[in-house]
Amino acid sequence: PGAKAPPYPEMLRSAGLSGTVMLEFVVDTVGRVEAGSVHVVGSDHELFARAALGAVPGYRFLPAQAGGHRVRQLVRLPFR
């Protein structure tokens, strides 16, 4: 909730390039991204990947639940 999109790399914007990034990470039981768990699964350009990697640690999520308890969850999040 309330997450902002990563900043669009100005060099790629001015060149008219678009692309996607897929990140994978673990969301802990309080809805925060676990430090050290974020990695790039795929990206069309390194600058897109850097922007996404810089944004995700500040994101907050609603924690997953199983059996009435909050649990850690592996997430794959695409950015376009």
C-alpha positions as CSV (number, residue, x, y, z in Angstrom):
1,P,0.0,0.0,0.0
2,G,1.3,3.5,-0.9
3,A,4.4,2.2,-2.8
4,K,5.8,4.6,-5.4
5,A,7.1,3.5,-8.7
6,P,10.9,3.6,-9.1
7,P,12.2,6.7,-10.8
8,Y,12.5,6.3,-14.6
9,P,16.2,6.5,-15.5
10,E,16.6,9.9,-17.3
11,M,19.1,8.6,-19.8
12,L,16.6,5.9,-20.9
13,R,13.7,8.3,-21.0
14,S,15.5,10.7,-23.2
15,A,16.5,7.9,-25.5
16,G,12.9,6.8,-25.7
17,L,13.6,3.3,-24.3
18,S,11.2,1.3,-22.3
19,G,11.6,-2.0,-20.6
20,T,10.8,-4.4,-17.8
21,V,12.5,-5.7,-14.6
22,M,11.5,-8.7,-12.6
23,L,12.7,-8.7,-9.0
24,E,12.4,-11.5,-6.4
25,F,12.5,-11.0,-2.7
26,V,11.2,-12.2,0.7
27,V,8.5,-10.2,2.5
28,D,8.8,-10.8,6.3
29,T,6.0,-11.3,8.8
30,V,5.6,-7.5,9.4
31,G,5.4,-6.7,5.7
32,R,9.0,-5.5,5.1
33,V,11.4,-6.6,2.5
34,E,14.1,-8.8,4.1
35,A,17.5,-7.2,3.7
36,G,19.7,-9.2,1.4
37,S,16.8,-11.1,-0.2
38,V,16.3,-8.9,-3.2
39,H,17.7,-10.0,-6.6
40,V,17.1,-9.3,-10.2
41,V,15.4,-12.2,-12.1
42,G,15.5,-10.4,-15.4
43,S,15.9,-6.9,-16.8
44,D,16.0,-5.2,-20.2
45,H,18.6,-2.7,-19.1
46,E,20.9,-2.3,-16.1
47,L,19.6,1.2,-15.3
48,F,16.1,-0.1,-15.0
49,A,17.3,-2.8,-12.7
50,R,19.2,-0.3,-10.5
51,A,16.1,1.9,-10.2
52,A,13.9,-1.0,-9.1
53,L,16.5,-2.3,-6.7
54,G,16.7,1.1,-5.1
55,A,13.0,1.4,-4.6
56,V,12.0,-2.0,-3.3
57,P,13.7,-1.9,0.2
58,G,11.4,1.0,1.2
59,Y,8.2,-0.8,0.1
60,R,5.8,-2.2,2.7
61,F,3.4,-5.1,2.1
62,L,0.5,-6.7,3.8
63,P,2.1,-9.8,5.3
64,A,1.0,-13.2,4.0
65,Q,-1.0,-15.5,6.3
66,A,-1.2,-19.2,6.7
67,G,-3.3,-21.0,9.4
68,G,-4.1,-17.6,11.0
69,H,-0.5,-16.7,11.4
70,R,1.7,-14.2,9.5
71,V,4.3,-15.9,7.5
72,R,7.3,-14.9,5.3
73,Q,6.6,-15.0,1.6
74,L,8.7,-15.2,-1.6
75,V,7.5,-12.5,-4.0
76,R,8.2,-11.8,-7.7
77,L,7.4,-8.3,-8.6
78,P,7.4,-7.0,-12.2
79,F,8.2,-3.4,-13.1
80,R,7.3,-2.0,-16.5
